[in-house]
Amino acid sequence: MKIRLRPAHTSEKLLEIYNKPHNHLSFVDHIERVNKSIEMLKTFNTYDSIADLSAGNAAIINALKSNKKYIGDYAKAYEFTGHINDTIEDIPIVDLFICSETLEHLDDPENTLKKIRAKTKYLFISTPCGELNDNNVEHYWGWDDQDVKQMLIDAGFDPVKYFLLEFTGGVYNFQMWICK
């Protein structure tokens, strides 16, 4: 059920949309998603190095212990600033790459996943599940869990843990994956 929700934005429009870091604390479902993400990652493994190049307010990566963290986003708040497809080239190979609420924002998520595969041992992703079109100007794609699982496999990942965070009456249900 993978569907294109809207065409890609221009670089100028992306700068306008992502001009400031995202604050997930303004949405109850996002708070729960971030907390569940942290819980999943803390029980799975320990990490010497972690990258999150679409970090928003960096709540997930900053809740995890690691010797080295590479934090970035489109907004100019971190060491790595710009589109994830560009900034990924600037980091070394890491133990864990966090890609939380990112894939649905990308014009070519399959290509981005392949770039991430070359840079990490483990991957954590979360993305809406079953989004058809809520008029969120930031989202290019809607898909279900089987579509995302296939994208992960096609990029060379082995999905080892899955969780669906459901919200009655909420805008999104969130699918979460840990892959090696």
PABATOR-98617 format. One record per residue (C-alpha): residue number from 1; residue in three letters; x, y, z. Coordinates in nm, 3 decimals. Layout:
(rec NUM, ALA, (X, Y, Z))
...
This chain:
(rec 1, MET, (0.000, 0.000, 0.000))
(rec 2, LYS, (0.294, 0.237, -0.048))
(rec 3, ILE, (0.157, 0.561, -0.192))
(rec 4, ARG, (0.309, 0.890, -0.298))
(rec 5, LEU, (0.132, 1.164, -0.102))
(rec 6, ARG, (0.279, 1.466, -0.280))
(rec 7, PRO, (0.567, 1.570, -0.507))
(rec 8, ALA, (0.903, 1.667, -0.361))
(rec 9, HIS, (0.953, 2.025, -0.247))
(rec 10, THR, (1.214, 2.261, -0.384))
(rec 11, SER, (1.526, 2.327, -0.177))
(rec 12, GLU, (1.389, 2.670, -0.091))
(rec 13, LYS, (1.061, 2.524, 0.037))
(rec 14, LEU, (1.251, 2.264, 0.245))
(rec 15, LEU, (1.453, 2.543, 0.409))
(rec 16, GLU, (1.128, 2.722, 0.491))
(rec 17, ILE, (0.965, 2.408, 0.635))
(rec 18, TYR, (1.265, 2.292, 0.839))
(rec 19, ASN, (1.402, 2.629, 0.945))
(rec 20, LYS, (1.390, 2.541, 1.314))
(rec 21, PRO, (1.437, 2.218, 1.511))
(rec 22, HIS, (1.124, 2.013, 1.574))
(rec 23, ASN, (0.991, 2.005, 1.929))
(rec 24, HIS, (0.811, 1.675, 1.978))
(rec 25, LEU, (0.685, 1.785, 2.322))
(rec 26, SER, (0.389, 1.964, 2.165))
(rec 27, PHE, (0.225, 1.633, 2.059))
(rec 28, VAL, (0.120, 1.358, 2.301))
(rec 29, ASP, (0.163, 1.084, 2.039))
(rec 30, HIS, (0.515, 1.205, 1.965))
(rec 31, ILE, (0.607, 1.201, 2.334))
(rec 32, GLU, (0.492, 0.840, 2.361))
(rec 33, ARG, (0.672, 0.748, 2.036))
(rec 34, VAL, (0.998, 0.898, 2.158))
(rec 35, ASN, (0.967, 0.723, 2.495))
(rec 36, LYS, (0.894, 0.387, 2.328))
(rec 37, SER, (1.186, 0.439, 2.087))
(rec 38, ILE, (1.424, 0.499, 2.378))
(rec 39, GLU, (1.288, 0.196, 2.563))
(rec 40, MET, (1.337, -0.030, 2.260))
(rec 41, LEU, (1.690, 0.093, 2.198))
(rec 42, LYS, (1.800, 0.063, 2.562))
(rec 43, THR, (1.694, -0.303, 2.580))
(rec 44, PHE, (1.848, -0.405, 2.249))
(rec 45, ASN, (2.218, -0.328, 2.271))
(rec 46, THR, (2.494, -0.097, 2.389))
(rec 47, TYR, (2.652, 0.133, 2.136))
(rec 48, ASP, (3.001, 0.278, 2.108))
(rec 49, SER, (2.888, 0.524, 1.840))
(rec 50, ILE, (2.547, 0.655, 1.735))
(rec 51, ALA, (2.430, 0.883, 1.455))
(rec 52, ASP, (2.101, 1.066, 1.412))
(rec 53, LEU, (2.109, 1.305, 1.118))
(rec 54, SER, (1.739, 1.392, 1.138))
(rec 55, ALA, (1.745, 1.441, 1.512))
(rec 56, GLY, (1.478, 1.707, 1.566))
(rec 57, ASN, (1.534, 1.800, 1.930))
(rec 58, ALA, (1.772, 1.500, 1.971))
(rec 59, ALA, (1.565, 1.346, 2.253))
(rec 60, ILE, (1.625, 0.987, 2.140))
(rec 61, ILE, (1.999, 1.000, 2.076))
(rec 62, ASN, (2.063, 1.205, 2.390))
(rec 63, ALA, (1.882, 0.947, 2.606))
(rec 64, LEU, (2.124, 0.673, 2.496))
(rec 65, LYS, (2.474, 0.609, 2.633))
(rec 66, SER, (2.751, 0.616, 2.378))
(rec 67, ASN, (3.116, 0.718, 2.351))
(rec 68, LYS, (3.054, 0.916, 2.032))
(rec 69, LYS, (2.740, 1.079, 1.895))
(rec 70, TYR, (2.691, 1.237, 1.554))
(rec 71, ILE, (2.386, 1.463, 1.566))
(rec 72, GLY, (2.239, 1.653, 1.273))
(rec 73, ASP, (1.924, 1.782, 1.113))
(rec 74, TYR, (1.807, 2.000, 0.829))
(rec 75, ALA, (1.771, 2.291, 1.069))
(rec 76, LYS, (2.090, 2.470, 1.172))
(rec 77, ALA, (2.117, 2.352, 1.531))
(rec 78, TYR, (2.382, 2.081, 1.517))
(rec 79, GLU, (2.729, 2.000, 1.388))
(rec 80, PHE, (2.584, 1.823, 1.083))
(rec 81, THR, (2.338, 2.052, 0.907))
(rec 82, GLY, (2.149, 1.983, 0.587))
(rec 83, HIS, (1.975, 1.703, 0.405))
(rec 84, ILE, (2.042, 1.356, 0.545))
(rec 85, ASN, (2.161, 1.237, 0.202))
(rec 86, ASP, (2.440, 1.494, 0.216))
(rec 87, THR, (2.537, 1.480, 0.583))
(rec 88, ILE, (2.560, 1.101, 0.592))
(rec 89, GLU, (2.874, 1.129, 0.382))
(rec 90, ASP, (3.036, 1.331, 0.663))
(rec 91, ILE, (3.017, 1.066, 0.936))
(rec 92, PRO, (3.218, 0.748, 0.993))
(rec 93, ILE, (3.064, 0.402, 1.023))
(rec 94, VAL, (2.864, 0.383, 1.348))
(rec 95, ASP, (2.717, 0.109, 1.564))
(rec 96, LEU, (2.364, 0.253, 1.550))
(rec 97, PHE, (2.191, 0.487, 1.310))
(rec 98, ILE, (1.861, 0.641, 1.425))
(rec 99, CYS, (1.614, 0.736, 1.155))
(rec 100, SER, (1.306, 0.845, 1.349))
(rec 101, GLU, (1.015, 0.997, 1.159))
(rec 102, THR, (1.237, 1.063, 0.857))
(rec 103, LEU, (1.171, 0.822, 0.570))
(rec 104, GLU, (0.825, 0.963, 0.496))
(rec 105, HIS, (0.990, 1.306, 0.444))
(rec 106, LEU, (1.231, 1.185, 0.175))
(rec 107, ASP, (1.186, 1.192, -0.201))
(rec 108, ASP, (1.382, 0.866, -0.242))
(rec 109, PRO, (1.374, 0.675, 0.089))
(rec 110, GLU, (1.511, 0.358, -0.071))
(rec 111, ASN, (1.831, 0.536, -0.177))
(rec 112, THR, (1.870, 0.692, 0.168))
(rec 113, LEU, (1.836, 0.351, 0.334))
(rec 114, LYS, (2.114, 0.217, 0.108))
(rec 115, LYS, (2.339, 0.508, 0.211))
(rec 116, ILE, (2.260, 0.438, 0.577))
(rec 117, ARG, (2.335, 0.065, 0.529))
(rec 118, ALA, (2.689, 0.156, 0.423))
(rec 119, LYS, (2.737, 0.356, 0.746))
(rec 120, THR, (2.596, 0.139, 1.025))
(rec 121, LYS, (2.580, -0.198, 1.195))
(rec 122, TYR, (2.231, -0.141, 1.340))
(rec 123, LEU, (1.939, 0.075, 1.234))
(rec 124, PHE, (1.639, 0.203, 1.426))
(rec 125, ILE, (1.353, 0.356, 1.230))
(rec 126, SER, (1.008, 0.480, 1.310))
(rec 127, THR, (0.758, 0.604, 1.057))
(rec 128, PRO, (0.380, 0.640, 1.039))
(rec 129, CYS, (0.196, 0.318, 0.954))
(rec 130, GLY, (-0.101, 0.331, 0.720))
(rec 131, GLU, (-0.092, 0.706, 0.650))
(rec 132, LEU, (-0.312, 0.779, 0.350))
(rec 133, ASN, (-0.293, 1.159, 0.344))
(rec 134, ASP, (-0.342, 1.382, 0.646))
(rec 135, ASN, (-0.236, 1.693, 0.455))
(rec 136, ASN, (0.097, 1.707, 0.642))
(rec 137, VAL, (0.298, 1.908, 0.390))
(rec 138, GLU, (0.620, 1.746, 0.514))
(rec 139, HIS, (0.525, 1.386, 0.427))
(rec 140, TYR, (0.590, 1.253, 0.075))
(rec 141, TRP, (0.498, 0.888, 0.141))
(rec 142, GLY, (0.243, 0.670, 0.314))
(rec 143, TRP, (0.295, 0.293, 0.368))
(rec 144, ASP, (0.219, -0.004, 0.585))
(rec 145, ASP, (0.457, -0.226, 0.780))
(rec 146, GLN, (0.507, -0.475, 0.496))
(rec 147, ASP, (0.615, -0.195, 0.258))
(rec 148, VAL, (0.869, -0.067, 0.509))
(rec 149, LYS, (0.995, -0.416, 0.590))
(rec 150, GLN, (1.055, -0.479, 0.219))
(rec 151, MET, (1.240, -0.146, 0.181))
(rec 152, LEU, (1.464, -0.242, 0.474))
(rec 153, ILE, (1.538, -0.585, 0.326))
(rec 154, ASP, (1.602, -0.437, -0.020))
(rec 155, ALA, (1.854, -0.196, 0.136))
(rec 156, GLY, (2.042, -0.488, 0.295))
(rec 157, PHE, (1.903, -0.476, 0.649))
(rec 158, ASP, (1.775, -0.768, 0.853))
(rec 159, PRO, (1.467, -0.648, 1.049))
(rec 160, VAL, (1.494, -0.822, 1.388))
(rec 161, LYS, (1.242, -0.637, 1.604))
(rec 162, TYR, (0.912, -0.468, 1.520))
(rec 163, PHE, (0.663, -0.276, 1.729))
(rec 164, LEU, (0.342, -0.095, 1.631))
(rec 165, LEU, (0.251, 0.195, 1.859))
(rec 166, GLU, (-0.121, 0.250, 1.811))
(rec 167, PHE, (-0.327, 0.557, 1.901))
(rec 168, THR, (-0.705, 0.553, 1.911))
(rec 169, GLY, (-0.826, 0.876, 1.760))
(rec 170, GLY, (-0.472, 0.997, 1.695))
(rec 171, VAL, (-0.334, 1.117, 1.366))
(rec 172, TYR, (-0.081, 0.837, 1.326))
(rec 173, ASN, (0.007, 0.489, 1.437))
(rec 174, PHE, (0.385, 0.448, 1.442))
(rec 175, GLN, (0.580, 0.147, 1.323))
(rec 176, MET, (0.921, 0.095, 1.483))
(rec 177, TRP, (1.195, -0.132, 1.356))
(rec 178, ILE, (1.536, -0.239, 1.482))
(rec 179, CYS, (1.754, -0.391, 1.212))
(rec 180, LYS, (2.100, -0.535, 1.182))
